[in-house]
Structures are given as C-alpha cells and as structure tokens.
C-alpha cells in the first residue's frame, strides 16, 4: 500500500513539477526503490534518507513519513532495544534513571532477560541511598537529607521506609525556624 501511495504521489508531483515524463519517471523509480529497500530491510535511517530525497524533489511523502514514524516506534519498543536500554541504564550508575527505564521496559517487554540484573542493580542503588538517608538523619544534616529522601522516592523506595527521615526533615526545619542549631 505504501509503495502504491508513493507511486501515486510521485506521479502527481512530477506532473506539478513539469518537465519530461521520462526524467520524472526515473526519479520516481529511484525514490520508490529507495523507499522499498528501506522498508524491506526495516531500516528507518534509510527510509528517512529516501523521504528527504523525495521531498528535495518536491514530492509529497506523507504515507512514507507515517511508515517511518511507525518503524521508529517499533524500534523503540523492540525487545532488543529494551535490553539495550536496560544495559545502558545500568551503566549510567544512576538509580533514578534505572528505575524509569525498568518501568518502561516492564510495560514493553516484561519477559526481558535483562530485567532481573537491572532490578538487582536498582535494589543496590536503593540500599545505598537508604544508608545515606540514615546517616543524614543521624548527623542531622538538613542540607543533604531532603535531596537524599527525594532521590530515594524517585528510585522507588517505599514511603513507609522514608517516614523517619521525613519526620527528621520537619524537625530540622522547625529548629531552623527558631534559629536553633540542629546539630547541638
């Protein structure tokens, strides 16, 4: 269907552009071949290049653009891409980022083999941030504690595990309101 639509669009474009039908036919065939090759290989970058070439010739390629958008969406949601995203997120050493990627991959590819090590790594990040939160509570560090608690939330640490820290934040804020040093 896409090829038929592109052929029709290219014919109309050639008629609008004027000029020799033979030249228009050659351009049309070249672009059709490029689009068809890209589609058959499921290569979105080649399809994008073919679309750009067709547009440079003044051709309307709405159907090809729609196919390109569909291919890009499928590429983002493929199991291979999901595993690649998880490996990348693990390598960033950012627990918040890892949590967001895990959430996305669980929706797209719940059987992904990379989910188990990613969850294990996220759990390690969560344990580390909980240690930092606990230390900030012990040392009454009113500067670091709120940001640690926020990162812990973003990493998916359950709210009930952060209640003590949140209470400590409120106490530290009250002491500061009265001009008292919370560390004394």
trRosetta pair geometry for C-beta under 8 A, 3 or more apart (Angstrom, degrees):
i j d omega theta_ij theta_ji phi_ij phi_ji
1 4 5.7 -55 -150 37 32 111
1 5 6.3 32 153 -18 66 107
1 63 7.7 -134 128 -167 84 137
2 5 5.7 -57 -148 38 31 111
2 6 6.2 29 155 -19 67 107
2 35 7.3 -141 136 151 113 123
2 39 6.7 161 80 -96 146 155
2 63 5.3 175 -135 145 71 114
2 64 6.4 104 -173 -86 110 60
2 67 5.2 31 -114 -56 146 146
3 6 5.7 -53 -144 38 30 111
3 7 6.3 35 153 -23 64 104
3 32 6.4 74 -152 -158 89 98
3 35 7.1 163 -102 101 72 116
3 36 5.8 40 -100 -86 120 102
3 39 7.9 -119 -58 31 95 157
4 7 5.7 -52 -148 33 30 113
4 8 6.5 29 154 -17 63 106
5 8 5.8 -57 -151 37 30 110
5 9 6.2 28 153 -17 66 109
5 63 3.9 64 112 -7 146 169
5 64 7.9 -169 95 -37 111 71
6 9 5.6 -56 -144 40 31 111
6 10 6.0 32 157 -20 66 108
6 31 7.3 -145 169 121 121 104
6 32 5.9 151 112 -106 123 78
6 35 5.7 -162 -126 72 173 166
6 54 7.6 -76 -155 -125 107 158
6 61 6.6 23 -120 -128 92 81
6 63 6.2 -125 -56 71 73 120
6 64 5.7 62 -89 -51 116 111
7 10 5.9 -57 -145 38 26 110
7 11 6.4 30 154 -22 62 105
7 28 6.9 76 -135 175 61 117
7 32 6.1 38 -81 -100 80 131
8 11 5.7 -54 -150 32 30 112
8 12 6.5 26 154 -15 64 105
9 12 5.8 -57 -151 38 31 109
9 13 6.2 32 151 -20 66 108
9 59 6.0 96 133 179 99 95
9 60 4.8 -119 -164 75 118 86
9 61 6.5 148 118 -87 154 45
9 62 7.5 -178 -103 25 151 82
9 63 7.1 -165 -23 18 142 110
10 13 5.4 -52 -143 38 33 113
10 14 6.2 36 156 -23 65 103
10 24 7.7 155 158 171 87 90
10 27 7.5 -166 -167 106 117 89
10 28 4.0 129 144 -125 137 99
10 31 6.3 171 -103 70 138 131
10 32 6.9 -91 -2 -54 161 98
10 54 7.1 -84 -92 -145 100 112
10 59 5.3 -2 -105 -138 66 137
11 14 5.8 -53 -148 33 29 110
11 15 6.5 29 152 -18 63 105
11 24 7.8 92 -126 144 43 122
11 28 6.8 48 -65 -116 58 153
12 15 5.7 -55 -151 35 33 111
12 16 6.4 31 152 -18 66 106
12 60 7.4 -24 82 30 118 115
13 16 5.7 -56 -149 37 33 110
13 17 6.1 29 154 -19 67 110
13 24 7.9 177 96 -154 77 112
13 57 6.9 81 142 118 137 97
13 58 5.7 160 -169 108 111 81
13 59 3.9 -72 -50 -111 177 71
13 60 6.2 -175 -69 8 114 74
14 17 5.7 -57 -143 39 30 110
14 19 7.4 -96 -169 66 77 101
14 21 7.0 87 148 -128 130 57
14 24 3.0 96 -148 -168 128 137
14 25 7.3 66 -136 -51 167 48
14 27 7.2 159 -93 63 110 117
14 28 6.3 -51 -46 -52 134 119
14 59 8.0 8 -43 -93 67 102
15 18 7.8 33 175 -69 30 35
15 24 7.8 100 -45 -171 44 167
16 58 7.3 -134 92 135 115 123
17 24 6.8 158 65 -101 121 116
17 57 7.6 -46 -74 164 159 79
17 58 5.6 132 -83 77 116 140
19 23 5.7 -67 146 65 119 129
19 24 6.2 136 90 -47 106 102
20 23 4.3 82 74 7 102 104
20 24 6.8 -175 93 -5 53 85
21 24 5.5 -56 -145 43 35 112
21 25 5.9 41 153 -26 68 107
22 25 5.6 -52 -145 35 27 114
22 26 6.5 30 153 -20 62 103
23 26 5.7 -52 -150 33 32 111
23 27 6.5 30 153 -15 65 104
24 27 5.8 -54 -149 38 33 110
24 28 6.0 36 152 -23 66 109
25 28 5.5 -53 -144 37 30 115
25 29 6.2 30 156 -19 64 106
26 29 5.9 -55 -146 36 28 109
26 30 6.3 29 155 -20 63 107
27 30 5.7 -57 -149 36 30 112
27 31 6.3 22 157 -12 67 108
27 57 5.6 151 174 -139 137 152
28 31 6.1 -60 -147 41 27 104
28 32 6.0 30 154 -21 65 110
29 32 5.5 -53 -142 38 29 114
29 33 6.2 32 157 -21 64 106
30 33 5.8 -56 -151 35 27 111
30 34 6.5 27 151 -18 63 106
31 34 5.5 -52 -147 36 35 113
31 35 6.2 31 155 -16 67 105
31 50 6.1 127 -158 -171 70 92
31 53 6.1 -165 -108 102 97 109
31 54 4.6 100 -154 -84 141 96
31 57 7.0 -106 -58 21 143 149
31 59 6.9 110 135 42 175 162
32 35 5.9 -58 -147 39 28 107
32 36 6.0 26 156 -17 66 111
33 36 5.7 -55 -140 41 27 110
33 37 6.1 30 158 -21 64 108
34 37 5.9 -55 -146 36 26 111
34 38 6.3 23 157 -17 62 108
34 46 7.1 -148 -179 166 82 94
34 49 7.3 -106 176 99 128 91
34 50 3.7 170 124 -110 113 115
34 53 6.7 20 80 52 168 142
35 38 5.8 -57 -148 38 29 110
35 39 6.2 28 154 -19 65 108
35 47 6.4 64 -136 -133 63 76
35 50 4.6 177 -70 138 65 150
35 51 7.5 88 -99 -61 102 66
35 54 7.5 20 -54 -41 120 138
35 61 8.0 -158 -93 -147 139 122
35 64 5.5 -78 -134 -119 132 128
36 39 5.7 -55 -146 37 30 111
36 40 6.2 27 157 -19 66 107
37 40 5.9 -56 -144 37 28 107
37 41 6.3 11 161 -3 64 111
37 43 8.0 -22 128 40 74 121
37 46 6.7 -84 105 146 95 141
37 50 8.0 156 54 -66 92 143
38 41 6.2 -66 -146 48 27 99
38 43 4.9 -104 -150 69 70 91
38 44 7.6 97 175 -100 110 14
38 46 3.7 -164 -107 103 103 103
38 47 3.7 166 138 -65 141 70
38 49 7.6 175 -84 49 142 89
38 50 5.5 -137 -6 -2 143 135
39 42 7.1 20 -175 -78 34 43
39 47 6.5 85 -61 -92 63 119
39 67 6.7 -25 -104 160 110 143
41 46 6.8 39 67 40 127 147
42 71 6.4 178 -162 -140 73 115
43 46 4.1 39 108 20 120 113
43 47 6.4 158 93 -16 64 86
44 47 5.4 -54 -144 39 36 113
44 48 6.2 42 155 -24 67 102
44 68 6.0 109 -150 -152 87 74
44 71 4.4 175 -87 117 102 124
44 72 5.4 113 -145 -71 155 72
44 75 6.1 -80 -12 -26 141 146
45 48 5.6 -48 -148 33 32 114
45 49 6.6 34 150 -19 62 102
46 49 5.6 -52 -150 35 35 112
46 50 6.4 36 151 -19 66 103
47 50 5.6 -52 -148 36 34 112
47 51 6.3 37 151 -21 65 104
47 64 6.8 -166 -177 -179 99 97
47 67 6.9 -116 -172 106 146 104
47 68 5.0 -175 120 -97 123 93
47 71 6.5 99 37 35 156 160
48 51 5.6 -53 -149 35 32 113
48 52 6.4 33 152 -20 65 104
48 68 5.9 107 -77 -143 72 136
49 52 5.7 -53 -148 35 32 112
49 53 6.4 33 152 -20 64 104
50 53 5.7 -53 -148 35 32 111
50 54 6.3 32 153 -18 65 105
50 64 7.1 -112 103 -175 105 145
51 54 5.7 -55 -148 37 31 110
51 55 6.3 30 153 -17 65 107
51 61 5.0 -179 -140 114 81 151
51 64 5.1 -179 -95 120 100 124
51 65 6.0 109 -143 -76 144 72
51 68 6.2 -40 -34 -46 151 148
52 55 5.7 -55 -146 38 30 111
52 56 6.3 36 152 -25 64 104
53 56 5.5 -51 -149 31 32 115
53 57 6.7 28 151 -15 62 104
54 57 5.7 -59 -156 38 34 110
54 59 4.3 -73 174 67 87 124
54 61 4.7 93 99 -58 138 136
54 64 7.0 85 42 44 156 159
55 58 7.4 55 -177 -74 37 14
55 59 6.5 -100 -82 58 30 69
55 61 6.2 -90 -59 16 83 121
61 64 4.1 -37 176 42 101 119
61 65 5.8 113 113 -28 84 90
62 65 5.6 -56 -148 35 31 113
62 66 6.5 33 154 -21 65 103
63 66 5.7 -51 -151 33 33 113
63 67 6.6 33 151 -17 64 104
64 67 5.5 -52 -149 37 35 113
64 68 6.3 42 149 -24 65 103
65 68 5.4 -49 -148 33 34 116
65 69 6.5 35 153 -19 65 102
66 69 5.8 -51 -150 34 32 111
66 70 6.4 34 150 -18 63 106
67 70 5.5 -54 -149 38 33 115
67 71 6.3 35 152 -21 66 104
68 71 5.7 -53 -147 35 30 111
68 72 6.4 31 154 -19 64 105
69 72 5.8 -53 -148 35 31 112
69 73 6.4 32 153 -19 63 106
70 73 5.8 -55 -150 35 30 112
70 74 6.4 29 153 -17 65 107
71 74 5.7 -56 -148 38 32 111
71 75 6.3 35 153 -23 66 105
72 75 5.6 -52 -148 33 32 113
72 76 6.5 31 154 -19 64 104
73 76 5.9 -55 -152 34 31 110
73 77 6.3 7 157 -1 65 115
74 77 6.0 -72 -144 50 29 98
74 78 6.3 51 154 -54 67 94
75 78 5.8 -33 -148 -5 31 118
75 81 6.0 112 161 -59 59 147
76 81 5.9 -151 -153 137 22 159
77 81 7.0 43 40 64 9 132
77 82 7.6 20 -167 -54 36 101
77 108 4.9 -145 -150 -146 80 123
77 109 7.7 157 178 -39 64 97
78 81 4.5 91 60 8 86 104
78 82 6.9 -144 97 -10 45 85
78 109 8.0 28 141 -63 27 134
79 82 5.3 -50 -147 32 35 117
79 83 6.6 34 156 -17 66 101
79 108 8.0 -177 -85 131 51 97
79 109 4.6 138 -109 -128 73 144
79 111 7.9 -28 -123 75 125 88
79 112 6.2 -179 -152 -97 86 88
80 83 6.0 -54 -154 35 31 108
80 84 6.4 31 149 -17 64 108
81 84 5.4 -55 -147 39 35 114
81 85 6.2 39 152 -23 67 103
82 85 5.7 -51 -147 34 29 112
82 86 6.5 28 153 -17 63 105
82 105 4.5 120 -162 -133 103 99
82 108 5.5 -168 -89 95 126 121
82 109 4.0 -147 12 32 174 140
82 112 5.0 -117 121 -93 126 143
82 114 7.4 172 124 48 81 120
83 86 5.7 -54 -149 36 33 111
83 87 6.4 34 154 -19 66 104
83 109 7.9 -72 -40 101 72 154
83 112 5.8 -173 -73 -161 78 112
83 113 6.9 14 -106 54 120 84
83 114 4.5 132 -134 -7 77 137
84 87 5.8 -53 -147 36 31 110
84 88 6.4 31 154 -18 64 107
85 88 5.7 -57 -150 38 30 111
85 89 6.2 29 154 -20 66 108
85 101 5.3 -167 147 -157 103 117
85 104 7.3 -69 133 88 153 123
85 105 6.3 -176 82 -70 122 114
86 89 5.6 -54 -143 37 32 111
86 90 6.3 34 156 -21 65 103
86 101 6.0 164 -95 138 54 122
86 102 7.1 75 -116 -86 98 63
86 105 5.7 13 -62 -55 108 166
86 112 6.8 149 -18 140 149 142
86 114 4.1 144 86 124 146 128
86 115 6.8 -104 -116 -78 156 46
86 117 8.0 110 150 75 122 91
86 118 4.6 -81 -164 -70 112 142
87 90 5.8 -53 -150 34 30 111
87 91 6.4 26 153 -18 63 109
87 114 6.3 -78 -51 -148 78 147
88 91 5.7 -62 -151 38 31 110
88 92 6.7 40 152 -33 65 100
88 101 7.7 -165 76 -124 89 162
89 92 5.8 -44 -153 17 35 116
89 94 7.6 -93 -165 63 69 88
89 97 5.5 -161 -144 128 90 95
89 98 4.5 134 154 -106 109 61
89 100 7.9 -156 -130 66 137 77
89 101 3.8 -133 -67 33 157 158
89 102 7.4 -153 110 -38 157 72
89 118 6.8 44 83 -138 116 118
90 98 6.3 77 -83 -114 47 118
90 117 7.0 5 -100 124 153 101
90 118 5.8 -114 -67 -109 108 75
90 121 5.1 84 -131 59 97 173
92 97 5.3 -34 89 80 150 148
92 98 7.1 -167 58 -55 107 86
94 97 3.9 50 97 18 116 115
94 98 6.3 165 88 -17 60 86
95 98 5.5 -55 -143 38 32 115
95 99 6.3 37 157 -24 66 102
95 122 6.2 114 -147 -139 84 64
95 125 3.0 166 -94 160 121 147
95 126 6.7 156 -160 -53 141 56
95 128 7.7 -167 -49 57 143 112
95 129 6.5 -115 51 -30 163 129
95 151 7.2 83 70 169 116 100
95 154 7.9 116 106 100 91 91
95 155 4.3 1 138 -112 117 124
96 99 5.8 -52 -153 30 30 111
96 100 6.8 26 152 -15 63 104
96 151 6.2 -93 -56 -150 115 77
96 154 4.4 3 -120 128 107 122
96 155 5.7 -84 -80 -71 57 73
97 100 5.9 -58 -153 36 33 109
97 101 6.4 27 154 -15 68 108
98 101 5.8 -58 -146 40 31 108
98 102 6.2 35 155 -22 66 106
98 118 6.4 -173 -170 -170 103 92
98 121 6.4 -115 -160 105 156 109
98 122 5.1 -165 121 -87 124 92
98 125 6.6 146 48 1 140 157
98 155 7.9 25 64 -133 96 87
99 102 5.7 -54 -147 35 30 112
99 103 6.4 33 154 -21 64 105
99 122 5.9 113 -78 -137 73 128
99 154 6.8 160 55 145 147 66
99 155 5.2 -179 -41 -142 142 45
99 156 5.1 178 -136 -17 134 112
100 103 5.7 -52 -151 33 31 113
100 104 6.5 28 153 -16 64 106
101 104 5.7 -55 -149 38 34 110
101 105 6.1 29 156 -16 68 109
101 118 7.4 -109 99 -164 107 141
102 105 5.9 -59 -142 41 28 106
102 106 6.1 35 157 -26 65 106
102 115 6.8 105 -142 -140 88 81
102 118 5.4 174 -91 132 103 125
102 119 6.5 113 -137 -78 142 70
102 122 6.2 -33 -29 -49 154 151
103 106 5.9 -53 -149 30 26 114
103 107 7.0 23 153 -16 59 104
104 107 6.0 -60 -161 33 34 109
104 108 6.3 12 154 -5 69 114
105 108 5.7 -65 -138 48 35 101
105 109 5.6 -44 -172 53 76 91
105 112 5.6 -49 168 17 117 156
105 114 7.7 -69 175 80 159 102
105 115 6.3 -168 114 -88 125 97
105 118 7.6 56 55 67 150 167
106 109 8.0 -75 -103 66 12 49
106 110 5.4 44 -163 -105 56 76
106 115 6.8 99 -83 -126 77 133
107 110 7.5 49 -77 -60 6 88
109 112 4.3 74 118 -51 110 104
110 115 7.5 14 -166 -53 40 163
112 115 4.7 110 78 -29 94 99
113 116 7.2 -42 -179 16 46 104
114 117 6.2 -58 -161 46 56 101
114 118 5.8 58 144 -26 79 113
115 118 5.5 -65 -145 42 31 113
115 119 6.0 32 159 -22 70 106
116 119 6.0 -53 -146 34 27 108
116 120 6.5 28 153 -19 61 106
117 120 5.4 -52 -146 36 37 115
117 121 6.3 38 154 -19 68 103
118 121 5.7 -53 -148 37 31 110
118 122 6.3 34 150 -20 64 105
119 122 5.5 -51 -146 36 33 114
119 123 6.4 39 151 -23 64 102
120 123 5.6 -51 -153 31 31 114
120 124 6.8 35 147 -20 62 101
121 124 5.5 -49 -154 31 37 115
121 125 6.7 39 148 -18 65 101
122 125 5.5 -51 -151 35 37 113
122 126 6.3 39 149 -21 67 104
122 155 6.8 172 -168 -172 90 95
122 156 7.2 20 166 43 125 129
123 126 5.5 -51 -147 36 33 114
123 127 6.4 36 153 -21 65 102
124 127 5.7 -51 -148 34 32 111
124 128 6.4 32 152 -19 63 106
125 128 5.7 -56 -150 37 31 112
125 129 6.4 25 156 -14 67 106
125 155 5.8 -143 117 -147 113 141
126 129 6.0 -56 -145 39 30 105
126 130 6.3 32 155 -20 64 107
126 152 7.1 89 -143 -144 70 77
126 155 5.3 -179 -89 130 79 127
126 156 6.8 -62 -91 73 127 83
126 157 5.3 156 -151 -79 103 91
127 130 5.7 -56 -148 36 30 112
127 131 6.6 34 151 -22 64 102
128 131 5.7 -52 -153 31 32 112
128 132 6.6 31 150 -16 64 104
129 132 5.4 -50 -149 37 38 114
129 133 6.3 44 150 -23 67 102
129 148 6.2 169 -169 -167 86 84
129 151 5.6 -139 -138 107 139 108
129 152 4.6 178 131 -86 127 83
129 155 6.0 142 22 24 155 153
129 157 6.7 -128 89 -42 120 140
130 133 5.5 -48 -145 34 35 115
130 134 6.3 37 154 -20 65 104
130 152 6.4 100 -73 -124 63 128
130 157 6.3 159 -70 -127 100 143
130 161 6.8 -44 -118 154 123 125
131 134 5.8 -54 -148 36 30 112
131 135 6.4 29 154 -18 64 106
132 135 5.8 -54 -147 37 31 110
132 136 6.3 30 154 -18 65 107
132 144 7.5 -104 167 150 103 123
132 148 4.9 -148 116 -136 109 134
133 136 5.8 -58 -149 38 29 110
133 137 6.4 31 152 -21 65 104
133 145 6.9 84 -142 -141 64 71
133 148 4.7 179 -83 133 72 124
133 149 6.0 97 -121 -76 118 66
133 152 5.8 0 -52 -45 139 149
133 162 7.0 -80 -170 -123 160 82
133 165 4.8 -39 178 -96 114 149
134 137 5.7 -52 -150 33 32 112
134 138 6.4 32 152 -18 65 106
134 165 7.8 -87 -75 -77 43 109
135 138 5.6 -54 -147 37 33 112
135 139 6.1 11 161 0 68 111
135 141 7.7 11 121 13 75 131
136 139 6.2 -62 -135 51 27 96
136 140 8.0 167 166 -20 54 1
136 141 4.2 -89 -147 57 78 111
136 144 4.9 -132 -114 91 130 104
136 145 4.0 171 142 -82 129 79
136 148 5.5 165 5 24 154 152
136 165 7.5 52 80 -138 106 108
137 140 7.4 18 -179 -76 29 42
137 145 6.5 104 -67 -119 58 125
137 164 6.5 29 -133 130 159 100
137 165 5.4 -105 -69 -107 121 72
137 168 4.6 -154 -131 -46 91 175
139 183 7.4 -6 170 -118 64 103
140 168 7.4 -139 -115 -175 63 111
140 172 6.2 161 -166 -98 84 114
140 182 4.5 -161 168 132 128 105
140 183 5.1 -179 78 -90 126 63
141 144 4.6 -2 132 37 124 103
141 145 5.5 148 88 -34 76 93
142 145 6.0 -44 -122 27 27 118
142 146 7.6 28 -178 -16 56 99
142 169 7.3 121 -134 -133 75 60
142 172 4.0 -177 -96 163 112 140
142 173 7.3 153 -147 -62 125 56
142 176 6.6 150 171 -46 170 133
142 182 5.9 99 -36 39 124 153
143 146 7.9 -79 176 26 19 95
144 147 6.0 -74 -161 47 45 104
144 148 5.7 42 150 -24 82 112
145 148 5.7 -59 -143 38 29 111
145 149 6.2 28 161 -19 66 107
145 165 6.3 -169 -169 -169 103 97
145 168 6.5 -109 -167 105 154 114
145 169 5.6 -168 121 -86 123 89
145 172 7.1 118 49 19 149 159
146 149 5.8 -55 -146 36 30 110
146 150 6.4 31 156 -19 64 106
146 169 5.6 99 -80 -129 82 131
147 150 5.6 -52 -146 37 34 113
147 151 6.4 34 155 -18 66 104
148 151 5.8 -55 -148 37 31 109
148 152 6.3 35 152 -22 64 106
148 165 7.5 -108 96 -167 105 145
149 152 5.5 -52 -148 35 31 115
149 153 6.6 36 152 -21 64 102
149 162 5.6 114 -147 -162 95 123
149 165 5.0 177 -92 127 115 130
149 166 6.4 128 -154 -73 151 72
149 169 6.7 -66 -3 -47 157 139
150 153 5.7 -50 -152 32 33 113
150 154 6.4 30 152 -16 65 107
151 154 5.6 -56 -147 40 34 112
151 155 6.2 30 153 -18 67 107
152 155 5.8 -59 -147 39 30 108
152 157 4.0 -33 172 28 91 142
152 161 7.9 -125 163 100 131 107
152 162 5.9 155 104 -91 134 125
152 165 7.8 73 40 61 154 163
153 156 7.9 62 174 -55 30 15
153 157 6.4 -72 -77 52 30 89
153 159 7.5 39 -115 -91 94 72
153 162 6.7 -23 -67 -33 85 171
157 161 5.5 -103 167 77 98 127
157 162 6.1 102 113 -49 116 111
158 161 4.9 90 70 3 84 105
158 162 7.6 -172 98 -3 47 90
159 162 5.8 -71 -154 42 38 105
159 163 7.0 64 150 -55 70 83
160 163 5.9 -17 -154 -19 40 116
162 165 5.0 -58 -165 46 67 115
162 166 5.7 70 136 -27 86 102
163 166 5.6 -57 -145 37 32 110
163 167 6.3 34 156 -20 67 104
164 167 5.7 -53 -150 35 30 112
164 168 6.4 33 150 -21 63 105
165 168 5.5 -52 -149 35 34 114
165 169 6.6 40 150 -24 64 99
166 169 5.5 -45 -150 28 36 115
166 170 6.7 35 151 -16 63 101
167 170 5.8 -55 -154 36 34 110
167 171 6.4 33 150 -18 67 106
168 171 5.6 -53 -146 38 34 112
168 172 6.2 34 155 -19 67 106
169 172 5.8 -57 -148 38 29 110
169 173 6.3 31 153 -20 64 107
170 173 5.7 -54 -148 36 31 113
170 174 6.4 33 153 -21 64 104
171 174 5.7 -53 -150 34 32 112
171 175 6.5 31 153 -18 65 104
171 182 7.6 117 123 -133 86 120
172 175 5.7 -52 -148 36 33 111
172 176 6.3 31 154 -17 65 107
172 182 4.8 16 -130 -110 80 162
173 176 5.7 -57 -148 39 31 111
173 177 6.4 40 150 -29 64 102
174 177 5.5 -48 -151 26 33 117
174 178 6.8 16 156 -5 63 105
175 178 6.1 -66 -155 45 32 101
175 180 4.4 -87 -171 75 84 107
175 181 7.5 -46 155 87 120 11
175 182 4.5 121 89 -82 150 87
176 179 7.4 42 -173 -79 35 22
176 180 7.3 -100 -72 56 25 64
176 182 6.7 -34 -51 -35 81 112
180 184 7.6 -117 173 48 87 112
181 184 4.5 64 90 -3 110 111
